[in-house]
Amino acid sequence: MNDRIDIPPYLAALNRAASYGQEFRQRSHPLHPQATVPELRRAFCVDLPEQGLSPEQVIDDLIAAAEPGLVGNTDPNFFAWVMGGSDPVGVAADWLTSVWGQNAGIFQTAPAAAIAEEAVSGWLLDLLDLPRESSVGFVTGATMAAFVGLAAARSEVLSRAGHDFEEQGLQGAPKIHIFISEDAHATNFAALRFLGFGSANIIKLPCDEAGLLSVDALSRAIDATAGPKIIVTQAGHINSGGFEDFPAITTLAKAHNAWVHVDGAFGLWARVLPEKSGLTDGLEQADSWSVDGHKWLQVPYDSGFAIVKDSQAHRRAMDISASYLNQSPGDGRNPTEFNPELSRRARGFAAWAVLRAAGRSGIREIVERHCLAASYLTEQLENLPGIRVLNKVHLNQVVVTLDETFDDRNSMVVRLADQINLSKRFFVRPAEWRGQTVLRFSIISHQTDLNHVERLAEFVGKVLEELKR
Ligand SMILES: Cc1ncc(COP(=O)(O)O)c(C=O)c1O
C-alpha cells in the first residue's frame, strides 16, 4: 500500500518544503541568479488556475520557478550590498512562525509572540547597552526602524514646542529643522519623506571623506535656527563603515533641546565588541536608534528594531486606538503600540531563536570575525598594485577604486566587478560614492571568514593583471 495516500495533501507540501530547505542549505548553489527576466516571467506569470492545484505540486512548482532566480546571499562568498545570510536556526524559527500563523498585532491575538518580543527587547537593550527604559518596535528593517524613530521624534519635538501633532498633524505646526549628513543612507531621506519632510525641508550638512557630518557645520547650522530640531546621525556609514562624533553631536543636541536619531543598521552591533565599542561612544545619549536584525545578527528577512528611549513618544507616534483592540488588565506587551502596523508577522520568534542560539559570545564572534576579515582583506588589497582602498577600515566595509595606472578608472572598476562576478565564485557590486565608481566589499554574510576574503583578494589580483594587459 502507498502510505502517502493517508497523508493530507498539505502535510506533503510541508514535508517537501522542509526536506528541500535542508537540502538547499547543505549544497552549494549559484551565487548569481541564473534565469533571465523573460525566463522568470515564463515560470511565474502563468494563468491563475480555476481549480487549485495539489499543494505538493505547487511547492514543487515554486521551487522550480524561484531557484534559478535566487541571489546567493546565504553564501560566504557574497560581498555585495550589506546583507546577512539568514542563520539556519532563525530559518527554523521562521518556519514555526508561519506554521503557528500568529497575528502579532496585539497581545491578545498572539500572547506568545508578544512576550517573545518583550524578551528580545530586554536582550537587545542589554547587548547594545542602550537606555534600559527604551521601548523596541519589531519592524521589517532599518528603513522602517528609522521611520518609527523619526515619527517619535516628530511627535516629541512638536509637543515640546506646544503643538499636538497627534491632534493637529503637520498643518500649522512650527517648522522642524532636520540636520543630516548629505551622505547619509538614502533610506533616512526616504523615511523623512514618508513623514512629510521633503528634501528642501532638510538641512543637509557637508561631510568628511568618510561621509560623516561635520560637527562644525552642524554647530553653525543649529545656532542659526530656532524651534524644534531633529539630528539624524550614522553609526556605520554604508560605504566607509564610519561613525559620527556622537559625544559632540549629543552635547550640541542637549544644549539645543534637539532629538538625535542614530541609523545603526549594521554599525550598532560594534557595541558588542569591547575593542570596537569605543567607535560608538556617546550614541547611548541619543533618543532613538534603528538597527537591523537581518544584517549582522543574521535573523532571516524581515527583521529590524526601532529603539526609542522615550517610550511615551514612541507609543504616541504609533498609536492605533480602537475599542476592539483594548488591552485587558494583566495583558503583556501590545506590539502594535510600537509598530506602524496592526496585523503583522510574529517577528520576535526568529530573533529570540537566533539570539539564544548565538549567545553573547556568538554575537561577539561573528562581529569580530567579520571585522578581522575586513582588516585582512584591506591588507591583501593594499599589497596589490593598481588598487586603492578608500576608507579607513574600522568595521566590515572595504571600499576600493583603481589608481592612476588605469585610464578611465570608473569604467575599469565596473569591469573589475564584472570580471569578479563572471567567475561565479564571488558576488560583488560596484557603487557610486562621492563622485566616483567604487567597489564595496561588505563582509557580513554569516559564514564568511579569513579564508573567503583571502581567496577573494587573490582573485582580485588575478583580474587586475588581466585588466592591465
Ligand atoms: C546604514 C544603513 N541604513 C539603513 C539601511 C536600510 O536597511 P533596510 O534595508 O533593512 O531597510 C541600510 C541597508 O543597507 C544601511 O546599510
The ligand as an ORCA input file, in Angstrom:
! r2SCAN-3c Opt
* xyz 0 1
  C      23.434     52.291      7.018
  C      22.133     51.722      6.533
  N      20.978     52.306      6.902
  C      19.785     51.844      6.510
  C      19.691     50.743      5.705
  C      18.338     50.242      5.290
  O      18.097     48.994      5.897
  P      16.934     48.039      5.435
  O      17.299     47.613      4.055
  O      16.965     46.924      6.415
  O      15.648     48.787      5.476
  C      20.867     50.096      5.273
  C      20.811     48.949      4.351
  O      21.805     48.533      3.781
  C      22.105     50.589      5.716
  O      23.261     49.995      5.371
*
